[in-house]
Amino acid sequence: MCARLFPFCNGRTLQCLCLVVLGWLPRDVAAQDQMELHLVLAFDVSASVNDVEFDIQRTGTARALRHPSIQAAVEQAEGGIAISIVQWSSIGLQELGLDWVVLRSAQDVVAFADQVRAMPRLLSGGGTMIHTGLEFAARQLDTAPGTARRRVIDLSGNGRADNHEKMLEIRDQLIRDGVVINALAIEEHNDDLTSYFYSYLIGGPNAFVITADEFDDFYEAMQIKLYREIRGALYSQNPDEPPVRLVQALPQDQDPLSD
C-alpha cells in the first residue's frame, strides 16, 4: 500500500512513511485483518495410545469439524480462524501433523476435516511428557499466519504428565505469554484425569477441561470443545465451578450437539 502511495521513495524512507500512514489508520480498519483465533490441536501419540485410539482422535476431530454447529461458529468468527495440529509424546518426539489452515467458510471447514481424516500417525511410543507437547505447540503458534485476538493450545491426553514440575513451568510461562491452554481428558484409566488437568494444566482467560469418559466419547467431547473455543467467552467457565464433563456439557438450548 505504501509503495503505491509513495512511488518515488524506497528503503528506509519508505518504511518510515509507511509507519506514519499505518499510525493514522482507524483502529477498526487495522483490526479487519485480525483473526478471531489461532488454535493448535495437540494430539497424544504416546505409548499408551494405540493405533485404534489414535484413529479415534483423528476421525473424531474430523467428524466434529463437519458438524453444522462448528461450521456456523467458524463463519461467525470475525476474521475467521487459523488451525493446526501437532502430535506429541516424549522428549524429542513431536511432529507437525497439519500445518496452518485458515478457515472462514463452511467449505473451508469441510476441506480441513478431509485433511484431518487423512492425517497419518507420525510418531509411536514414548512417555507422556506433556510439557514437550506444550512447548512444541507454542512454537507452532509462533508461526501462525497474521494475528489473532486469541491464541489457544488444545491438548488431548489420556494420562498424567511424566514430568509434573516441568509441565507446571511451561504452562505458567505460556499463560504469562497470553496463551490459553484447554484440555480434553480421556478418562480410560479411571484416575480422575479431568481434575488433574483442571488443577495443573489448563490456564488463561476462560480456560476449561472437557471430559471423554473413554476414547469412544472423543467425537462428542471434541465437538463441544471446538465449539467453545471458536465461540470464545460466550461459554466461559466460572473458575470456582468444577471442570466441565461431557455429561454436563452445555444447556440444551445452547448445545451444539442438538440438531
HELIX and SHEET records of a PDB file:
HELIX    1   1 CYS A    2  LEU A    5  1                                   4    
HELIX    2   2 GLY A   11  TRP A   24  1                                  14    
HELIX    3   3 ARG A   27  ALA A   30  1                                   4    
HELIX    4   4 ALA A   31  ASP A   33  5                                   3    
HELIX    5   5 ASP A   51  ARG A   66  1                                  16    
HELIX    6   6 PRO A   68  GLN A   76  1                                   9    
HELIX    7   7 ALA A  106  ALA A  118  1                                  13    
HELIX    8   8 ILE A  130  LEU A  141  1                                  12    
HELIX    9   9 HIS A  164  ARG A  176  1                                  13    
HELIX   10  10 LEU A  193  TYR A  200  1                                   8    
HELIX   11  11 PHE A  215  ASP A  217  5                                   3    
HELIX   12  12 PHE A  218  ARG A  231  1                                  14    
HELIX   13  13 GLY A  232  TYR A  235  5                                   4    
HELIX   14  14 GLN A  252  GLN A  254  5                                   3    
SHEET    1   A 6 GLN A  94  LEU A 103  0                                        
SHEET    2   A 6 ILE A  81  TRP A  88 -1                                        
SHEET    3   A 6 MET A  35  ASP A  44  1                                        
SHEET    4   A 6 ALA A 148  GLY A 157  1                                        
SHEET    5   A 6 VAL A 180  ILE A 186  1                                        
SHEET    6   A 6 VAL A 209  ALA A 212  1                                        
END                                                                             
